[in-house]
Amino acid sequence: MAKSRPLQGIPTNLSLAQFEQCVWPHLSKGRRAPAPKLTLHVIFNYILRVLYLGCQWKELR
């Protein structure tokens, strides 16, 4: 019987180094908006988590 490889999931939590290398160069930063309370790295990880796990209908309001 052939050995099966362990499943590799979709990355839902990028490290800061991965974010700065792969995502940050493609983002543009607004000049007139107030400073965000969360970093773009944290926001991006939240978006990845919601895309991977989904969310309930009541959370979409």
CHARMM internal coordinates of N, CA and C (Angstrom, degrees):
IC EDIT
DIST 1 N 1 CA 1.4445
DIST 1 CA 1 C 1.5287
ANGL 1 N 1 CA 1 C 108.48
DIST 1 C 2 N 1.3003
ANGL 1 CA 1 C 2 N 116.97
DIHE 1 N 1 CA 1 C 2 N 134.85
DIST 2 N 2 CA 1.4548
ANGL 1 C 2 N 2 CA 121.61
DIHE 1 CA 1 C 2 N 2 CA -178.61
DIST 2 CA 2 C 1.5248
ANGL 2 N 2 CA 2 C 110.56
DIHE 1 C 2 N 2 CA 2 C -74.82
DIST 2 C 3 N 1.3193
ANGL 2 CA 2 C 3 N 114.16
DIHE 2 N 2 CA 2 C 3 N 142.65
DIST 3 N 3 CA 1.4642
ANGL 2 C 3 N 3 CA 118.37
DIHE 2 CA 2 C 3 N 3 CA 177.16
DIST 3 CA 3 C 1.5203
ANGL 3 N 3 CA 3 C 109.33
DIHE 2 C 3 N 3 CA 3 C -72.76
DIST 3 C 4 N 1.3043
ANGL 3 CA 3 C 4 N 115.01
DIHE 3 N 3 CA 3 C 4 N 136.63
DIST 4 N 4 CA 1.4626
ANGL 3 C 4 N 4 CA 118.06
DIHE 3 CA 3 C 4 N 4 CA 177.03
DIST 4 CA 4 C 1.5205
ANGL 4 N 4 CA 4 C 108.90
DIHE 3 C 4 N 4 CA 4 C -94.56
DIST 4 C 5 N 1.3011
ANGL 4 CA 4 C 5 N 114.15
DIHE 4 N 4 CA 4 C 5 N 142.89
DIST 5 N 5 CA 1.4593
ANGL 4 C 5 N 5 CA 119.40
DIHE 4 CA 4 C 5 N 5 CA 177.44
DIST 5 CA 5 C 1.5197
ANGL 5 N 5 CA 5 C 109.06
DIHE 4 C 5 N 5 CA 5 C -78.87
DIST 5 C 6 N 1.3236
ANGL 5 CA 5 C 6 N 117.56
DIHE 5 N 5 CA 5 C 6 N 147.67
DIST 6 N 6 CA 1.4618
ANGL 5 C 6 N 6 CA 118.43
DIHE 5 CA 5 C 6 N 6 CA 176.19
DIST 6 CA 6 C 1.5268
ANGL 6 N 6 CA 6 C 110.02
DIHE 5 C 6 N 6 CA 6 C -65.39
DIST 6 C 7 N 1.3116
ANGL 6 CA 6 C 7 N 114.99
DIHE 6 N 6 CA 6 C 7 N 142.95
DIST 7 N 7 CA 1.4577
ANGL 6 C 7 N 7 CA 119.28
DIHE 6 CA 6 C 7 N 7 CA -179.98
DIST 7 CA 7 C 1.5202
ANGL 7 N 7 CA 7 C 110.66
DIHE 6 C 7 N 7 CA 7 C -68.28
DIST 7 C 8 N 1.2799
ANGL 7 CA 7 C 8 N 115.35
DIHE 7 N 7 CA 7 C 8 N 136.18
DIST 8 N 8 CA 1.4562
ANGL 7 C 8 N 8 CA 120.38
DIHE 7 CA 7 C 8 N 8 CA 176.42
DIST 8 CA 8 C 1.5163
ANGL 8 N 8 CA 8 C 107.52
DIHE 7 C 8 N 8 CA 8 C -105.41
DIST 8 C 9 N 1.3182
ANGL 8 CA 8 C 9 N 115.65
DIHE 8 N 8 CA 8 C 9 N 118.62
DIST 9 N 9 CA 1.4483
ANGL 8 C 9 N 9 CA 119.96
DIHE 8 CA 8 C 9 N 9 CA -178.60
DIST 9 CA 9 C 1.5134
ANGL 9 N 9 CA 9 C 112.11
DIHE 8 C 9 N 9 CA 9 C -78.57
DIST 9 C 10 N 1.2965
ANGL 9 CA 9 C 10 N 114.38
DIHE 9 N 9 CA 9 C 10 N 171.18
DIST 10 N 10 CA 1.4539
ANGL 9 C 10 N 10 CA 120.62
DIHE 9 CA 9 C 10 N 10 CA 175.69
DIST 10 CA 10 C 1.5180
ANGL 10 N 10 CA 10 C 107.59
DIHE 9 C 10 N 10 CA 10 C -71.36
DIST 10 C 11 N 1.3272
ANGL 10 CA 10 C 11 N 119.08
DIHE 10 N 10 CA 10 C 11 N 131.41
DIST 11 N 11 CA 1.4603
ANGL 10 C 11 N 11 CA 119.50
DIHE 10 CA 10 C 11 N 11 CA -179.26
DIST 11 CA 11 C 1.5302
ANGL 11 N 11 CA 11 C 110.57
DIHE 10 C 11 N 11 CA 11 C -67.19
DIST 11 C 12 N 1.3170
ANGL 11 CA 11 C 12 N 116.31
DIHE 11 N 11 CA 11 C 12 N 122.31
DIST 12 N 12 CA 1.4583
ANGL 11 C 12 N 12 CA 119.96
DIHE 11 CA 11 C 12 N 12 CA 179.93
DIST 12 CA 12 C 1.5177
ANGL 12 N 12 CA 12 C 111.29
DIHE 11 C 12 N 12 CA 12 C -113.14
DIST 12 C 13 N 1.2986
ANGL 12 CA 12 C 13 N 116.66
DIHE 12 N 12 CA 12 C 13 N 6.29
DIST 13 N 13 CA 1.4535
ANGL 12 C 13 N 13 CA 120.05
DIHE 12 CA 12 C 13 N 13 CA 179.07
DIST 13 CA 13 C 1.5288
ANGL 13 N 13 CA 13 C 108.56
DIHE 12 C 13 N 13 CA 13 C -147.06
DIST 13 C 14 N 1.3203
ANGL 13 CA 13 C 14 N 115.97
DIHE 13 N 13 CA 13 C 14 N 95.08
DIST 14 N 14 CA 1.4564
ANGL 13 C 14 N 14 CA 120.31
DIHE 13 CA 13 C 14 N 14 CA 178.81
DIST 14 CA 14 C 1.5188
ANGL 14 N 14 CA 14 C 110.36
DIHE 13 C 14 N 14 CA 14 C -80.80
DIST 14 C 15 N 1.3102
ANGL 14 CA 14 C 15 N 115.77
DIHE 14 N 14 CA 14 C 15 N 143.57
DIST 15 N 15 CA 1.4613
ANGL 14 C 15 N 15 CA 118.83
DIHE 14 CA 14 C 15 N 15 CA 173.97
DIST 15 CA 15 C 1.5267
ANGL 15 N 15 CA 15 C 108.48
DIHE 14 C 15 N 15 CA 15 C -73.53
DIST 15 C 16 N 1.3052
ANGL 15 CA 15 C 16 N 115.38
DIHE 15 N 15 CA 15 C 16 N 165.07
DIST 16 N 16 CA 1.4704
ANGL 15 C 16 N 16 CA 119.57
DIHE 15 CA 15 C 16 N 16 CA -179.65
DIST 16 CA 16 C 1.5231
ANGL 16 N 16 CA 16 C 110.73
DIHE 15 C 16 N 16 CA 16 C -62.53
DIST 16 C 17 N 1.3284
ANGL 16 CA 16 C 17 N 117.31
DIHE 16 N 16 CA 16 C 17 N -37.98
DIST 17 N 17 CA 1.4694
ANGL 16 C 17 N 17 CA 120.69
DIHE 16 CA 16 C 17 N 17 CA 178.91
DIST 17 CA 17 C 1.5273
ANGL 17 N 17 CA 17 C 110.86
DIHE 16 C 17 N 17 CA 17 C -64.80
DIST 17 C 18 N 1.3398
ANGL 17 CA 17 C 18 N 117.54
DIHE 17 N 17 CA 17 C 18 N -43.01
DIST 18 N 18 CA 1.4640
ANGL 17 C 18 N 18 CA 120.58
DIHE 17 CA 17 C 18 N 18 CA 178.04
DIST 18 CA 18 C 1.5258
ANGL 18 N 18 CA 18 C 110.92
DIHE 17 C 18 N 18 CA 18 C -63.78
DIST 18 C 19 N 1.3298
ANGL 18 CA 18 C 19 N 116.32
DIHE 18 N 18 CA 18 C 19 N -41.45
DIST 19 N 19 CA 1.4671
ANGL 18 C 19 N 19 CA 120.83
DIHE 18 CA 18 C 19 N 19 CA 179.28
DIST 19 CA 19 C 1.5260
ANGL 19 N 19 CA 19 C 110.37
DIHE 18 C 19 N 19 CA 19 C -62.02
DIST 19 C 20 N 1.3249
ANGL 19 CA 19 C 20 N 116.83
DIHE 19 N 19 CA 19 C 20 N -47.37
DIST 20 N 20 CA 1.4628
ANGL 19 C 20 N 20 CA 120.29
DIHE 19 CA 19 C 20 N 20 CA -178.09
DIST 20 CA 20 C 1.5208
ANGL 20 N 20 CA 20 C 111.99
DIHE 19 C 20 N 20 CA 20 C -65.65
DIST 20 C 21 N 1.3168
ANGL 20 CA 20 C 21 N 117.36
DIHE 20 N 20 CA 20 C 21 N -32.17
DIST 21 N 21 CA 1.4554
ANGL 20 C 21 N 21 CA 120.77
DIHE 20 CA 20 C 21 N 21 CA -178.40
DIST 21 CA 21 C 1.5298
ANGL 21 N 21 CA 21 C 112.35
DIHE 20 C 21 N 21 CA 21 C -80.43
DIST 21 C 22 N 1.3221
ANGL 21 CA 21 C 22 N 118.05
DIHE 21 N 21 CA 21 C 22 N -41.62
DIST 22 N 22 CA 1.4661
ANGL 21 C 22 N 22 CA 121.11
DIHE 21 CA 21 C 22 N 22 CA -171.00
DIST 22 CA 22 C 1.5228
ANGL 22 N 22 CA 22 C 115.05
DIHE 21 C 22 N 22 CA 22 C -101.53
DIST 22 C 23 N 1.3281
ANGL 22 CA 22 C 23 N 118.40
DIHE 22 N 22 CA 22 C 23 N -33.17
DIST 23 N 23 CA 1.4608
ANGL 22 C 23 N 23 CA 120.59
DIHE 22 CA 22 C 23 N 23 CA -171.50
DIST 23 CA 23 C 1.5224
ANGL 23 N 23 CA 23 C 112.05
DIHE 22 C 23 N 23 CA 23 C -106.09
DIST 23 C 24 N 1.3060
ANGL 23 CA 23 C 24 N 117.31
DIHE 23 N 23 CA 23 C 24 N -45.36
DIST 24 N 24 CA 1.4702
ANGL 23 C 24 N 24 CA 121.99
DIHE 23 CA 23 C 24 N 24 CA -173.36
DIST 24 CA 24 C 1.5296
ANGL 24 N 24 CA 24 C 113.71
DIHE 23 C 24 N 24 CA 24 C -53.79
DIST 24 C 25 N 1.3362
ANGL 24 CA 24 C 25 N 120.16
DIHE 24 N 24 CA 24 C 25 N -40.75
DIST 25 N 25 CA 1.4719
ANGL 24 C 25 N 25 CA 119.08
DIHE 24 CA 24 C 25 N 25 CA -179.71
DIST 25 CA 25 C 1.5343
ANGL 25 N 25 CA 25 C 113.81
DIHE 24 C 25 N 25 CA 25 C -62.11
DIST 25 C 26 N 1.3290
ANGL 25 CA 25 C 26 N 117.71
DIHE 25 N 25 CA 25 C 26 N -19.92
DIST 26 N 26 CA 1.4607
ANGL 25 C 26 N 26 CA 121.54
DIHE 25 CA 25 C 26 N 26 CA -176.85
DIST 26 CA 26 C 1.5325
ANGL 26 N 26 CA 26 C 112.93
DIHE 25 C 26 N 26 CA 26 C -95.57
DIST 26 C 27 N 1.3160
ANGL 26 CA 26 C 27 N 117.62
DIHE 26 N 26 CA 26 C 27 N -1.01
DIST 27 N 27 CA 1.4555
ANGL 26 C 27 N 27 CA 121.35
DIHE 26 CA 26 C 27 N 27 CA -179.06
DIST 27 CA 27 C 1.5198
ANGL 27 N 27 CA 27 C 110.86
DIHE 26 C 27 N 27 CA 27 C -100.74
DIST 27 C 28 N 1.3076
ANGL 27 CA 27 C 28 N 114.69
DIHE 27 N 27 CA 27 C 28 N 149.12
DIST 28 N 28 CA 1.4578
ANGL 27 C 28 N 28 CA 119.38
DIHE 27 CA 27 C 28 N 28 CA 172.72
DIST 28 CA 28 C 1.5214
ANGL 28 N 28 CA 28 C 107.77
DIHE 27 C 28 N 28 CA 28 C -114.62
DIST 28 C 29 N 1.3044
ANGL 28 CA 28 C 29 N 116.52
DIHE 28 N 28 CA 28 C 29 N 144.15
DIST 29 N 29 CA 1.4500
ANGL 28 C 29 N 29 CA 121.30
DIHE 28 CA 28 C 29 N 29 CA -176.43
DIST 29 CA 29 C 1.5183
ANGL 29 N 29 CA 29 C 109.15
DIHE 28 C 29 N 29 CA 29 C -108.35
DIST 29 C 30 N 1.3365
ANGL 29 CA 29 C 30 N 115.97
DIHE 29 N 29 CA 29 C 30 N 129.85
DIST 30 N 30 CA 1.4489
ANGL 29 C 30 N 30 CA 120.78
DIHE 29 CA 29 C 30 N 30 CA 178.92
DIST 30 CA 30 C 1.5277
ANGL 30 N 30 CA 30 C 110.80
DIHE 29 C 30 N 30 CA 30 C -70.21
DIST 30 C 31 N 1.3171
ANGL 30 CA 30 C 31 N 115.78
DIHE 30 N 30 CA 30 C 31 N 153.04
DIST 31 N 31 CA 1.4648
ANGL 30 C 31 N 31 CA 119.60
DIHE 30 CA 30 C 31 N 31 CA -178.13
DIST 31 CA 31 C 1.5181
ANGL 31 N 31 CA 31 C 112.67
DIHE 30 C 31 N 31 CA 31 C -101.33
DIST 31 C 32 N 1.3283
ANGL 31 CA 31 C 32 N 117.80
DIHE 31 N 31 CA 31 C 32 N -24.79
DIST 32 N 32 CA 1.4511
ANGL 31 C 32 N 32 CA 119.48
DIHE 31 CA 31 C 32 N 32 CA -171.55
DIST 32 CA 32 C 1.5264
ANGL 32 N 32 CA 32 C 113.68
DIHE 31 C 32 N 32 CA 32 C -101.31
DIST 32 C 33 N 1.2802
ANGL 32 CA 32 C 33 N 119.28
DIHE 32 N 32 CA 32 C 33 N -9.67
DIST 33 N 33 CA 1.4585
ANGL 32 C 33 N 33 CA 122.06
DIHE 32 CA 32 C 33 N 33 CA -177.35
DIST 33 CA 33 C 1.5293
ANGL 33 N 33 CA 33 C 110.68
DIHE 32 C 33 N 33 CA 33 C -78.14
DIST 33 C 34 N 1.3272
ANGL 33 CA 33 C 34 N 117.20
DIHE 33 N 33 CA 33 C 34 N 153.97
DIST 34 N 34 CA 1.4645
ANGL 33 C 34 N 34 CA 118.84
DIHE 33 CA 33 C 34 N 34 CA 174.96
DIST 34 CA 34 C 1.5213
ANGL 34 N 34 CA 34 C 110.55
DIHE 33 C 34 N 34 CA 34 C -66.71
DIST 34 C 35 N 1.2960
ANGL 34 CA 34 C 35 N 116.30
DIHE 34 N 34 CA 34 C 35 N 159.02
DIST 35 N 35 CA 1.4647
ANGL 34 C 35 N 35 CA 120.90
DIHE 34 CA 34 C 35 N 35 CA -179.18
DIST 35 CA 35 C 1.5322
ANGL 35 N 35 CA 35 C 109.58
DIHE 34 C 35 N 35 CA 35 C -65.03
DIST 35 C 36 N 1.3302
ANGL 35 CA 35 C 36 N 117.92
DIHE 35 N 35 CA 35 C 36 N 131.98
DIST 36 N 36 CA 1.4653
ANGL 35 C 36 N 36 CA 119.95
DIHE 35 CA 35 C 36 N 36 CA -179.67
DIST 36 CA 36 C 1.5289
ANGL 36 N 36 CA 36 C 111.30
DIHE 35 C 36 N 36 CA 36 C -70.94
DIST 36 C 37 N 1.3216
ANGL 36 CA 36 C 37 N 115.68
DIHE 36 N 36 CA 36 C 37 N 153.19
DIST 37 N 37 CA 1.4621
ANGL 36 C 37 N 37 CA 120.31
DIHE 36 CA 36 C 37 N 37 CA 178.85
DIST 37 CA 37 C 1.5283
ANGL 37 N 37 CA 37 C 110.86
DIHE 36 C 37 N 37 CA 37 C -79.83
DIST 37 C 38 N 1.3239
ANGL 37 CA 37 C 38 N 116.08
DIHE 37 N 37 CA 37 C 38 N -26.51
DIST 38 N 38 CA 1.4633
ANGL 37 C 38 N 38 CA 121.50
DIHE 37 CA 37 C 38 N 38 CA 177.77
DIST 38 CA 38 C 1.5225
ANGL 38 N 38 CA 38 C 108.96
DIHE 37 C 38 N 38 CA 38 C -110.60
DIST 38 C 39 N 1.3178
ANGL 38 CA 38 C 39 N 116.00
DIHE 38 N 38 CA 38 C 39 N 149.40
DIST 39 N 39 CA 1.4625
ANGL 38 C 39 N 39 CA 119.17
DIHE 38 CA 38 C 39 N 39 CA 176.70
DIST 39 CA 39 C 1.5281
ANGL 39 N 39 CA 39 C 109.76
DIHE 38 C 39 N 39 CA 39 C -74.92
DIST 39 C 40 N 1.3233
ANGL 39 CA 39 C 40 N 116.37
DIHE 39 N 39 CA 39 C 40 N 158.65
DIST 40 N 40 CA 1.4606
ANGL 39 C 40 N 40 CA 120.06
DIHE 39 CA 39 C 40 N 40 CA 178.38
DIST 40 CA 40 C 1.5249
ANGL 40 N 40 CA 40 C 111.40
DIHE 39 C 40 N 40 CA 40 C -63.85
DIST 40 C 41 N 1.3073
ANGL 40 CA 40 C 41 N 117.09
DIHE 40 N 40 CA 40 C 41 N -29.46
DIST 41 N 41 CA 1.4616
ANGL 40 C 41 N 41 CA 121.95
DIHE 40 CA 40 C 41 N 41 CA 176.87
DIST 41 CA 41 C 1.5237
ANGL 41 N 41 CA 41 C 110.63
DIHE 40 C 41 N 41 CA 41 C -61.84
DIST 41 C 42 N 1.3140
ANGL 41 CA 41 C 42 N 117.57
DIHE 41 N 41 CA 41 C 42 N -45.46
DIST 42 N 42 CA 1.4680
ANGL 41 C 42 N 42 CA 122.03
DIHE 41 CA 41 C 42 N 42 CA 179.84
DIST 42 CA 42 C 1.5268
ANGL 42 N 42 CA 42 C 110.30
DIHE 41 C 42 N 42 CA 42 C -67.52
DIST 42 C 43 N 1.3174
ANGL 42 CA 42 C 43 N 117.15
DIHE 42 N 42 CA 42 C 43 N -43.50
DIST 43 N 43 CA 1.4613
ANGL 42 C 43 N 43 CA 120.87
DIHE 42 CA 42 C 43 N 43 CA 179.48
DIST 43 CA 43 C 1.5249
ANGL 43 N 43 CA 43 C 110.57
DIHE 42 C 43 N 43 CA 43 C -61.57
DIST 43 C 44 N 1.3201
ANGL 43 CA 43 C 44 N 116.90
DIHE 43 N 43 CA 43 C 44 N -42.67
DIST 44 N 44 CA 1.4683
ANGL 43 C 44 N 44 CA 120.92
DIHE 43 CA 43 C 44 N 44 CA 179.44
DIST 44 CA 44 C 1.5255
ANGL 44 N 44 CA 44 C 110.81
DIHE 43 C 44 N 44 CA 44 C -62.36
DIST 44 C 45 N 1.3362
ANGL 44 CA 44 C 45 N 117.66
DIHE 44 N 44 CA 44 C 45 N -41.02
DIST 45 N 45 CA 1.4617
ANGL 44 C 45 N 45 CA 120.26
DIHE 44 CA 44 C 45 N 45 CA 177.88
DIST 45 CA 45 C 1.5242
ANGL 45 N 45 CA 45 C 111.51
DIHE 44 C 45 N 45 CA 45 C -65.41
DIST 45 C 46 N 1.3354
ANGL 45 CA 45 C 46 N 118.48
DIHE 45 N 45 CA 45 C 46 N -37.02
DIST 46 N 46 CA 1.4669
ANGL 45 C 46 N 46 CA 120.94
DIHE 45 CA 45 C 46 N 46 CA 175.32
DIST 46 CA 46 C 1.5292
ANGL 46 N 46 CA 46 C 110.58
DIHE 45 C 46 N 46 CA 46 C -62.92
DIST 46 C 47 N 1.3243
ANGL 46 CA 46 C 47 N 117.23
DIHE 46 N 46 CA 46 C 47 N -41.92
DIST 47 N 47 CA 1.4634
ANGL 46 C 47 N 47 CA 120.58
DIHE 46 CA 46 C 47 N 47 CA 178.89
DIST 47 CA 47 C 1.5255
ANGL 47 N 47 CA 47 C 110.48
DIHE 46 C 47 N 47 CA 47 C -63.11
DIST 47 C 48 N 1.3200
ANGL 47 CA 47 C 48 N 117.68
DIHE 47 N 47 CA 47 C 48 N -43.72
DIST 48 N 48 CA 1.4662
ANGL 47 C 48 N 48 CA 120.55
DIHE 47 CA 47 C 48 N 48 CA 177.79
DIST 48 CA 48 C 1.5216
ANGL 48 N 48 CA 48 C 111.39
DIHE 47 C 48 N 48 CA 48 C -60.43
DIST 48 C 49 N 1.3179
ANGL 48 CA 48 C 49 N 117.09
DIHE 48 N 48 CA 48 C 49 N -41.35
DIST 49 N 49 CA 1.4585
ANGL 48 C 49 N 49 CA 121.07
DIHE 48 CA 48 C 49 N 49 CA -179.31
DIST 49 CA 49 C 1.5303
ANGL 49 N 49 CA 49 C 110.96
DIHE 48 C 49 N 49 CA 49 C -64.41
DIST 49 C 50 N 1.3290
ANGL 49 CA 49 C 50 N 117.61
DIHE 49 N 49 CA 49 C 50 N -43.34
DIST 50 N 50 CA 1.4632
ANGL 49 C 50 N 50 CA 120.27
DIHE 49 CA 49 C 50 N 50 CA 179.65
DIST 50 CA 50 C 1.5278
ANGL 50 N 50 CA 50 C 110.67
DIHE 49 C 50 N 50 CA 50 C -66.91
DIST 50 C 51 N 1.3233
ANGL 50 CA 50 C 51 N 117.58
DIHE 50 N 50 CA 50 C 51 N -39.69
DIST 51 N 51 CA 1.4595
ANGL 50 C 51 N 51 CA 120.15
DIHE 50 CA 50 C 51 N 51 CA 178.19
DIST 51 CA 51 C 1.5250
ANGL 51 N 51 CA 51 C 111.51
DIHE 50 C 51 N 51 CA 51 C -64.43
DIST 51 C 52 N 1.3042
ANGL 51 CA 51 C 52 N 117.64
DIHE 51 N 51 CA 51 C 52 N -34.92
DIST 52 N 52 CA 1.4592
ANGL 51 C 52 N 52 CA 121.66
DIHE 51 CA 51 C 52 N 52 CA -178.51
DIST 52 CA 52 C 1.5225
ANGL 52 N 52 CA 52 C 111.40
DIHE 51 C 52 N 52 CA 52 C -78.84
DIST 52 C 53 N 1.3311
ANGL 52 CA 52 C 53 N 117.01
DIHE 52 N 52 CA 52 C 53 N -46.96
DIST 53 N 53 CA 1.4585
ANGL 52 C 53 N 53 CA 120.86
DIHE 52 CA 52 C 53 N 53 CA -174.89
DIST 53 CA 53 C 1.5211
ANGL 53 N 53 CA 53 C 113.51
DIHE 52 C 53 N 53 CA 53 C -89.44
DIST 53 C 54 N 1.3232
ANGL 53 CA 53 C 54 N 116.76
DIHE 53 N 53 CA 53 C 54 N -23.69
DIST 54 N 54 CA 1.4526
ANGL 53 C 54 N 54 CA 120.01
DIHE 53 CA 53 C 54 N 54 CA -174.43
DIST 54 CA 54 C 1.5174
ANGL 54 N 54 CA 54 C 109.48
DIHE 53 C 54 N 54 CA 54 C 80.38
DIST 54 C 55 N 1.3098
ANGL 54 CA 54 C 55 N 115.48
DIHE 54 N 54 CA 54 C 55 N -177.20
DIST 55 N 55 CA 1.4596
ANGL 54 C 55 N 55 CA 119.62
DIHE 54 CA 54 C 55 N 55 CA 176.82
DIST 55 CA 55 C 1.5173
ANGL 55 N 55 CA 55 C 108.41
DIHE 54 C 55 N 55 CA 55 C -149.75
DIST 55 C 56 N 1.3016
ANGL 55 CA 55 C 56 N 116.20
DIHE 55 N 55 CA 55 C 56 N 164.37
DIST 56 N 56 CA 1.4535
ANGL 55 C 56 N 56 CA 120.76
DIHE 55 CA 55 C 56 N 56 CA -178.55
DIST 56 CA 56 C 1.5214
ANGL 56 N 56 CA 56 C 110.16
DIHE 55 C 56 N 56 CA 56 C -81.18
DIST 56 C 57 N 1.3302
ANGL 56 CA 56 C 57 N 115.90
DIHE 56 N 56 CA 56 C 57 N 156.40
DIST 57 N 57 CA 1.4511
ANGL 56 C 57 N 57 CA 121.26
DIHE 56 CA 56 C 57 N 57 CA -177.45
DIST 57 CA 57 C 1.5217
ANGL 57 N 57 CA 57 C 111.58
DIHE 56 C 57 N 57 CA 57 C -57.61
DIST 57 C 58 N 1.3134
ANGL 57 CA 57 C 58 N 117.40
DIHE 57 N 57 CA 57 C 58 N -38.41
DIST 58 N 58 CA 1.4677
ANGL 57 C 58 N 58 CA 119.24
DIHE 57 CA 57 C 58 N 58 CA -176.16
DIST 58 CA 58 C 1.5265
ANGL 58 N 58 CA 58 C 111.98
DIHE 57 C 58 N 58 CA 58 C -68.36
DIST 58 C 59 N 1.3328
ANGL 58 CA 58 C 59 N 117.86
DIHE 58 N 58 CA 58 C 59 N -18.20
DIST 59 N 59 CA 1.4594
ANGL 58 C 59 N 59 CA 121.52
DIHE 58 CA 58 C 59 N 59 CA 178.58
DIST 59 CA 59 C 1.5376
ANGL 59 N 59 CA 59 C 112.05
DIHE 58 C 59 N 59 CA 59 C -83.38
DIST 59 C 60 N 1.3148
ANGL 59 CA 59 C 60 N 118.90
DIHE 59 N 59 CA 59 C 60 N -7.87
DIST 60 N 60 CA 1.4602
ANGL 59 C 60 N 60 CA 122.73
DIHE 59 CA 59 C 60 N 60 CA -175.68
DIST 60 CA 60 C 1.5195
ANGL 60 N 60 CA 60 C 113.66
DIHE 59 C 60 N 60 CA 60 C -90.09
DIST 60 C 61 N 1.2882
ANGL 60 CA 60 C 61 N 118.88
DIHE 60 N 60 CA 60 C 61 N 10.39
DIST 61 N 61 CA 1.4685
ANGL 60 C 61 N 61 CA 120.20
DIHE 60 CA 60 C 61 N 61 CA -177.85
DIST 61 CA 61 C 1.4804
ANGL 61 N 61 CA 61 C 112.85
DIHE 60 C 61 N 61 CA 61 C -75.84
END
COOR INIT
IC SEED 1 N 1 CA 1 C
IC BUILD
